[in-house]
Amino acid sequence: MKIIVEKNYEEMSKRAALEMVNIINEKPNCVLGLATGSTPEGLYKELIKLNKEGKVDFSKATTINLDEYVGLSGEHSQSYRYFMNDRLFNHINVDKSRTFVPNGLAENIELECKNYDERIAKLGGIDIQLLGIGNNGHIGFNEPADYLSMDTHLTDLAKSTIEANSRFFDNIDEVPKKAITMGLGGIMRARKILLIASGASKAEIIAKIAEGKITTQVPASILQVHHDVTIIVDEEAGALIRK
């Protein structure tokens, strides 16, 4: 596990963007595992900038997103499909037919999950998986629990996750309570994992996943056993890591 501490959010975002650009430039037809939330927005802005400057080409790349709320269409302003289109896909030269996000309106959720895993396998797996992290240690929507799921699955969102995500909705009652999420097996099969975190509120959980025990109560702690993980944080998020 490699940990890089940058001075601030902007520098963290730039460094993380370069990690992804290196993969794309080395393998133009790569499969990128992408994430949503406020943390990756700076990274996505940097990717857009680099694409417009001709320093990275997405035309042959495929993208796979971690998760999607159940009950929201791709046109809903708080869906993760809408987020990805608005924050990244609409602004780069990616083929949108090769950008995949779980279908939150699927009639058969179990089949949607099965098909999602099969799609990743047919693509040859994920070359680099971008992750954010929740304050409770969730990655994707793999929440703390007595056991963890390996495959893409339907999950109930933890109360703390619902509360954290309520800032994106008019009120907490509008926040979906369930999501489709890639399982930890799908994440851990990625050839490279890139986790980013920013701000003092993430310092405790970053220290736990970097130095704590591996436990289902901190799902991201499983990253300790992956062969190629890079964690990039700003100084606030990295404040509790032992030097």
N, C-alpha and C positions, 0 to 999 in steps of 0.2 A: 504494500500500500504506500503510494507516494503522496505526500501532502505538501501543497504549495500555498504559502500565505502571501497574498498581495495586499497592497496598502489600502485599497478601497474597492467599492463595488465596481467602478468603471474599469479599474485595472484587472480585477478578477474576471470580469466579462470578456475583456480583450484577450486575456491569457487562455481562457476556456475556448473562445472562438478559434484561436490558433490551433489548439489541440484537435478540434474538429476539422479545420481546414487541412491540416497535415494528412489526416486520414483520407479526405476526399481527393486531394491532389495525388496521393499515392495510389488510390484505387477509385477512379472516377465513377464506376458502377457500384459503389459501396451501398450498404444498407445502414441507414442512420436511425438509431432509436432516439426518439425525441420526447421531451417533457413539457408540461405547461406550468402555469403559476407565475408569480411576479419575479422570481429569481432569474429565470432564463431570458427575460425580456431584453436585458442589456446585451447578452450574448447574441440574440437574434438580430438586434439592431446592427451589431458589428458584422455579422454574417452578410446582412443585406448590403452594408457599405462595401465589404470586400468583394462581393459579387458584382456590384455596380462598377467597381474599379478594375474588374477583370482578373482578380487574384484567386477566385475560386469559381468553379463551374458546377452547377447542380443538375445539368441537363440529363445526365445518365444515372443520377442517384435515385434511390428509393428510400422512403421514410416510413417508419412504424412508430406510432405513438403508444405511450404506456397505458392510457386509460381514457374513459369517457363517463360522464354522468348518465345514469339510467333515467329516461323520461324526457331528455332534451334532444331536440332535433339539431342537425348540423347548422341550421340557420339561426338557432337561438343564440343571443349575444353572449351567453355565459357557457355555451357548450365548448368543449375542447377542440372540436373541428373548426368552429368559428374562430376561436383564439388562434389556432395555427394558421388559418388562411389570412387573418387580419394582421398578425404579428410577423409572419414570415413568408408563407407560400405565395401570397399575392405580389410580393416584392422581389422575388428571385426567379431564375429561369429553371424552376423545377417543373416536371411533368406532373400535374395534379392527379392524373390517373394512377400514379405510382406513389401517392401519399395516402397512408392508411391510418385510420382512427377507428376504434370500435364503434359500432352502431348502437347508440343509446336507445333507439326505438325498435330494436330487433324484436320480432314477435317471439322468437325462440332464443332466449338468452344463452342457454346451454349450448345450442348449436353455433351461435355467434362466437362464443368463446373457443369452441373446438376448432372452428374454421380459422379463427385468428391465429392460433398456434400452428395450424397446418400451413397457413400462408407464410409465416416466418420461416418454417422449415423448408418450404419450397424455394424461398428466396436465398437459402443457404446460410441463414442465421444473421445476426446483427453484428456489424463490424465495430461500432462504438455506440454505447448506450449512455445517453445523457440522463442524469438524475438530479432532482432537487431532494430535499428532505424535510419532513414535517417535524415539528418540535417534539412529537412523541416517537420519532424514529421511523415513521412509515416512509417507504419508497414506492412509487406508484401509489396505489391505494391499498398496499399490503399493511394492514394495521396491526398493532400489538395484539397478540392472542396466545392461547395455550398451544395452538399449532398453526403452521403457516402452509399456504397452498403453493404448489409448484407451478401449476398451469394457470392460464388465463381463466378468470372466474368472476362471478358476481359476488360483491362484498358489501356489507353494511359499513357505512362510514362511522368512525368513532365520533363521540360527542365533541372532542377537542378539535377534530378536523372540520366538522360542520361549523363550529364556532369560528375557526380560523378563516374558513371560506365564505362566511357570511358577509365579509366586507365587500365582496363582489356582487352581492344581491341587495335588493331594496330592504329586505328584512330576513331574519334567520329562518322563518317558516318557508321561504322560497328555495332554500338550499336543498338540492336533492339529497336523499338519505342513503342511496345506493349507487354503486358504480360498477362498471366492468373494468377490471384491471389485469394487466399482465402479471403473472405470478412470479415468485422469486426464482423459479427454475428458468423461465424465459429471460429474466434479467441476468442471472448468473451464467447463462450460456453465451452471452455477448462476448466477443473476443476482447474488447476493451470497455471499461466502465469509467465514466467521467462524472463525478458528483460535485456540484457547486452549492455553496451556501454563503449567505451574507447577513451581517447584523448580529448584535449582541444576543438576541433571543435564540440564536442557533448555536451559541458557544458550548452550552452544556451537552447537547446531543452530539455535536461534532467530537467532543472529547470522549464521549461514551463509545462511539463507533470506531474511533481511532485506537482507543486504549482499553476499553472495557471488555467485559465478557460477552461471548456470543450467546444471545438469548432471543427467544421468540417475542419477548416483551420489548425488544429493540430490534425490529426487523432488519434495519440497515446494518446491524452488527455482522450479518452473514457475509458482508463484503470483505471481511478480514480474510476469508479463505479463497477469494478470487485471485487469479494469477496476475491480473493487470488492472489495478484500480488507481486512478489519480483523483485526489480530492483537492479542489481549488477553493479557497475561502478568502475573505477579506480579513483584516486584522481583528475586527470585532468578533467575527465568528470563530477565529482561531485563537482567541485569547486564553482559553483554558487548556490548550494542548501543552503537554509537558515538553519543554525545550530540551 
